[in-house]
Amino acid sequence: MKKKQLLGAALALIVLGNSCKNDDYRNVSPENDGKVSFTSSIGQGTGTRVSGNNWDANDAIGVFMKQGAGLATPLATNKKYTTSGNGNFAGQGAEIINYPETGAVDFIAYYPYSSTLSGTNLPIDVTTQTNPAAIDVLYANNATGLTKASPTANLNFSHKLSKIELTVKGGTGVPNVNGLQVVYNGINTTATMDLATGTVADAANAKNVTAKATAGTGSQLVEAIVIPGNYAAKEVIFTLASGTFKWTIPANTSFEAGKKYTYDIQLQTGSTGNEVAVTGTGTITDWTTVPGGSINVDADGDGGTDPGTNPGTGTEQTLFMEAFGTAPASKDFPKYRLAVYTDFSEKGVVYSDQDPDNYVDIRATSTMNPHVWIPASRTTGFKIEGINTTGATKLKLSYDITANAGGASVKVIKVRANGQELTVPAGSVATGNTYVAVNIDAGIPTGNSLTLEFSTTNTENTAGYRIDNIKLVGTK
């Protein structure tokens, strides 16, 4: 009898242990100093998000805590953290996450919070645009390698959808735009975001979507948050009491995640009837803004276009983006020489070592996806040759950089474009092996074969550096 009781007790402990493995992995009271809280930022801003400058009171995010790659076995699953509006987030009651006593963890967070996820997929629906902040999807996976002893984690969110903003005014024959309604015809309204990767996919359910219009002085501000994708030939219908105006979005128009596209719209009557004149303008800080082009469209719907008198300011486009492959972070990821690595994002360029005897590697760690590793105490670097920037102006280069030691200067890595050294802005890596962004927007030449070089010397590089997500954009 005694043996049976002992066996039963052991089995009960096993069941209890398994049931607590994912979320209640550690029995810690809420007063314990190991409970997790967050600050937040979006892009380069702090505490800002979609339609205004601040988080609203009681805005909620969902948080996962994990060790290792993916979300197959998270330590904490979809915990609800809220803010009073200042961008600081905390959990309440059963939603509180506690750090484990030992070992480092990573966090993934998203907005807006949903209590009904499909596994680790977030359903997205942009059908209703009356409150853009409620459908703006944000994602953060930067808080990695943290422990109970770490300072408050900062979640750096990025926008995962696209935003279109129109400033609509009346022109010739249209005295005002009072009561304006704007509808995007036949655009996808649903999708899903994989919370393990932040990838938005499965766009579907095309519908006519009414944008949010807000009256201003002599104009209407029209906002829509849409699923990224190809919007060429989609129709936008402007309706006033006096009639309708139609704009067919130009060919080759794609709206990208995290970018806000702004257009100045003038509704007018002309020789061919009602016309829409479109000219790009505008800037903002919490989204990447892409100014629109210009086009005149007749009301008869024949699809004819006319550049009109406003030439537009062009569209900022991604010319080059290298993320060094899609393999998940893994301590078992082998080292690759540039000459033999095959999983580059960009296939039409040439990657090579500055010095084959003192080379760099493509590596990954248990918390960092593939990237370029530049060893300490080595004069070395790498080149990317054959980037086509023909026809582009206002070229901007960005990349993510970190080092094995906190406080390391980002200026240790020199950057050249076609042999000319670029000015790397001052900055440092706050925490070892946590990326910071570097942005360079001057001195980059245009042409059909740009060469970028990243290099350092054995005396300056005392920490060892990692580079990822090299991106070049330009206006066309």
N, C-alpha and C positions, 0 to 999 in steps of 0.2 A: 504494500500500500504506500509506504514511504517513497519507494522508487517512482511509483506512478505520479505522486504529488510533485516530486522534483522534476520529472519529465514534463508534466503539465506546465509548471512554472517556467521552465526553460523555453517551451514552445511559445508561451504567452509573451515572453521577452523578445523572442525572434520576430513574432508578428508585429509587436509594438515597434520594434526597431525598424522593420521594413516600412511600416505605414508612415513613419516619421522621416524617412530618408530624404524626401524631396523638399518639403517646406519646413517642417518642424525638426530640422536637423540638429538643433541644439536648444535645450530647455533653458532659456535665458529670460529673466524677468525684464519687463520694459524699462526698468530703471538701470539696467546694466549699461555701462558705457560703450559696449560693443554694438549698440543699435545703429542702423544705417540711416543717414540723412543725406540730402543732396543740395547743391546749388545748381544753377542751370545757365546755359547760354545758347544762342542760336547763331551759327556761323561765327563771325567776329564780334557780335553784340553780346550783351549780358542781360538775361532776363526778358528778352523781347521775343515776340512771335508774330503770328500771321497778319492780322488786320490793324492792330494798334501797336503801341510801343511797350505794353506791359502784359504780363499774364493777368488774367482775371482772378478774383477771389474764388476759391474752390475749384479751380482748374485741376484736373487729375491726370496723372500719367500711370501707365502700367510698367512694372519693373520686374526683371528676371535677374537672379544671381546665379552664376554658374562657375564651374571649373572645367577647363578644357574647351575643345571646339564644339560648336553647335549647341542646340537646346534639347537634345534627346533626354538628358538627365539633369535638369537644373536643380540647384539647391533651394531656390525660391521661385515660385511660378506666379506671374501676373499679379503681383502685389500692388495695391492701389495707394499711390502717394499723392498728396494734394498740397497746394500752395495757397497762401493767403493773398497772393497777388504780387509778391516781391521776388518770385523766381526761386525761392527756397522751398524744398519739398520734404515732407515727412509723412510717415505712416502712422496709423492709429490702431490700437488694439491688436487684433489678429493679423493685420496687414503689416505690422512692423517686421522688418528684416534685421537679423542679427548676424554679424560677422562670425565665422567659425573661430574657435580658439586658436587654431594654427592653420597655416596655409593661406595663399593668396587667392582672390576671387576676381571675376569680371562681372560687369553689369551691362545689361541691355535694357533700354527704356524706349517707350513710344508714347505718342499723344495722337488723338484723344483716347482716354482709357475705355476699354470695353470689357465687360464681365462675361461676354459670350464669344470668346475666341474660337476659331475652328482649329483646334490643335495649337500650333504656334503660328497660325496665319491670321492676320487682322483683316476683316472685311472692310472694304472702302465703298462708299456710296456718295456721289456728288450731285445727286438729282436735285436736292433742295439747297438753294444758294442764299437763303434769307439771312443766315448767320455764317459767314465764311470761316470765322474762327473755329466753329464747331466741326468743320470738315477738313481743315488743314491737317495733314498727316505729318508728324515729326518723328525722327528716329535718332537714337544716340547709342553708340557702342564703343565710345572712347575711354570709358572708365574701366581700366584693366589693371591687373596686378596689385589690387588693393588688399589691405589687411586691417585688422582691428586697430592697429597703431597708425593707420593712414589718416591724414586730415580729411575734412569733409569732401566727398567726391563731387566733381563738377561734371554734369552731363552736358555735352556739347551737341545740341540737336541740329539736324539738317532737315530742310523741307523735302519731302518725297513726292509732292505733286507740283503742278505748274500753276501760275497765277496770270490771268489776263486782266489788265486794267485799262479801261477806255475813258477818256475825258471827252464828252460829247457836247458840241455847241451847235447852234443854228448859224447857217450861212445865208447866201443869197436866196431870197424867197422863203426862208424859214425864220420867222421872227423870234421864236423861242423853242425850247425842247421840253416844256412842261409836260408832265405825265408820260414821259418816255418809257417804253418797254423794249428790252433787248433780249432776243432769243437766239441761242446757238442751236442750229438744227442738226439732228442726227449725230450727236457726239456720244462716245462711250460714257456710261455713268457708274459702272461698278468695276472693281478690281480687288486684288488681295495683295497684302504685303507679307512676305516671309520674314518673321521677326528674327530669325537666326542670321539673316544676311541683309535685311533692309531692302530686298528686291521687290519692286512692284510689278505684278504680272496679271495675266488673265483679264485684260480689259474687255468689257462686253456690255450688253444691254444699251444699245444706241437709242437715245431719246432726244426730244427737243427740250432744252434746258433754259429756263428763264434766269438771267443774271440779276444780281442785286444792283438797283439803281438808287443813288442818293443825290438829292437836289443840292446844287451849289449856286453860287452867284452867276447866273447866265449860262450855266452848264449842268450836266449830270455826270456824276462819277459812277461808272458801271464796272462792277467787280465779278469775276468768276474764277473759282479754283477748279481746275480740270485735271484729268488723268493724263500723264505725259504720253506723247505719241504723235503720229502724223495727222495734221489737221488740214492738209492741202485740199482745196475745193469745198471745204465745209462752208455753209452759208450762215451769215449772221444777219438777222432781220431786225431793223429798227422801226418801231411803230409809234407814230404820233396820231393825234386826232385828225390831222390834215392828210395822212397817208402813210405809206410804208417805204422804206429804203432798204436795199439789199447790198451787202458786201460779201463777195466770195473770197475767202482767204486764199492768198496766192499759192501757186505751185511751190513744192519743196519747202513748205512751212512745217516744221516740227517743233513742238513745245517740249522742253526738257525739264526733268525734275529739278526743283530748287531754283528755277529761274522765273522771274516776273517779267512779263512782256507788256509794254505800255504803248498806247497809241492815242494821239489826238485825233478826234473824229469831228468832221464838219459835215452836217447835213444841209444840202442845198438843192435848188432847182436849176437846171441848165438847159441847153439846147436839146438834149436827149431825154429830158424828164428829171426825175429825182435822182440825185447823185450822192455818193458817199466819198468824201475826200479824207484820206488817211495819212497822217504824218507822225513818225515816231518821235518820242521825247521821253524825258523823265528819268529820275534816279531814286534809289532807296537803299537802305543799309542792310536790312535783315534778309533780303532776297538778292540774288544776282539779277540785275535788271537788264533786259534785252530790249532796246528801243525798236519800234516797228518801222517798216518801210512805208512807202506811199503808193496809193492806188485809187483811181476813180472807177466806180462801178455804176452802170446805168440801172434804172429800175426795171427795165424790161426783162432782166434775167438772162441775157444772151451770153453772159460771161465775158464780154469785152472789157478790156482794161486800158487805162490811160494814165501815164505817170503824173499828169497834171502839172501844176506850177511848183509844187513842193517836191524836191528830189528826195527827201528823207535822209536819215542819218546812218542807214545801214543796220545790220544785225550782227551782234556779237556771236560768233560761232566757235565751237571747239575744233581746232585744227589738228591737235595731237593730244592723246591721253594714254599714258603708260602706267598700268597698275601692277605689272609684273606677274600676271597670271591670276587664276581663280582658285588655286589649291588652298584649302583651309589651313589655318595656323596649326603647326604640328612640330613637336620636338624631333620627330623622326624624318622631317623633310631633309633630303640630302642637299649638300652644297653643289651649286652648278657654276661652272665657268660661263662667261657671257657667250663664248663661241659655240657652246654645245646646248645652251638652254633653248627650249622651243616654245615655251608658253608665254611669250611676250604678248601683250594686248595689241600692239601695233606691229603689223607684219611687213609693211612696205618700207621699212627703214633698216639701217645697219647699226648693230651694237658692237662695241669693241673696247678692249682695255687700252688705257693710255700707255701703259707699260706692261707687256706680257709677262715680264719677270716679277713684277710687283702688282698683282692683279686684285680685282674686287670679286665678290661672289654674289650669286643670287641665293638668299637664305630665307628661312622662316623659323619662327620660334613657337613655343606652345601657346603664345598669346598674340603673335604678330604674323600676318599673312606675308607671302613672298615679297621681298624688297631687295634693294642693293645694300650689301654690307661692305663698308669701307674700313678695313682693319686699322687699329691704332699703330702709331710709330712707323708708318709706311708712306713714302711718297708715291701716290697712286691716284687713279681716277678712271673715268670711263667716258666714252663718246657715244652720241646718237647722231647718225648722219643720214641726210636725205629727207628731212621734214619739209613738206611743201607748204609754204605760206604765201604763194602767189596771189595777188589781188587783195590781200588783207592789210588793214592798217590798225593802229592802236594795239599792237601785239602785247600780250601780258603772259608772263610765265609764272607758274606756281608749282610748289612741291611740298611734300610733308617730310620733315626731317626730325631725327632724334639721335641721342647718343647714349652710351652706356653709363654716363654720369650726369647727374643733375647740375645745372649751371653752365654746361658747355655752350660755347658761343656758336651760333649758326653761321657766322662769317668765316669760320675755319674752312668750310667747303666753298671753294671759289667756283664761279660759274662763268663760262664764256659762250658767246654766240658768234659763230664764224670767226673764232680767234680773238674777239674783242671781249675783255673782261667786263662783266655787268656789275652794277652796284647792288650788292646783297644788303638789305636793310639790317640794322642792328637788332639783335634778339638772342635769346638763349633758351635752352631746353630746361624747363622748370623741374621736371622729374625724369630720372633716367628711364629710357625706353618708353617714353610717352611722346607721341608726335606733336610737333607744332608746325604751323603753316608758314611758308615763306612766299611772298609775293613780289615780283619784279615787273615793273610796267614801263621801263625806259631802256632804250638802247638796243632793242631786238630788231634785226633787219628782216625785210621781207624778201621773198624769192622762192625759187622752185627746189632749193636744196640747202636748207639750213642745217648747220651742225651745232649741237649743244654739247658742252663739256662740263663735267663736274670733277673737281680735283682738289687735292690737299697735299701737304708736305709732312714728312716724318716728325718734324719739330713742332708743328702746330697741332697736329692731330694726336692728342694724348689720351683720348677717350674711346675712339672707335665710333663711327657714325652709320646710321641707317637712313636710306632715302626711298620714298615711295610716292606714288600718285603724281607723277610729273605731268603737268598739263599746260598746254599752250592754246590761248584763245586769241582771236582777232576779229575785227569788224569788217564785214563785207557788204 
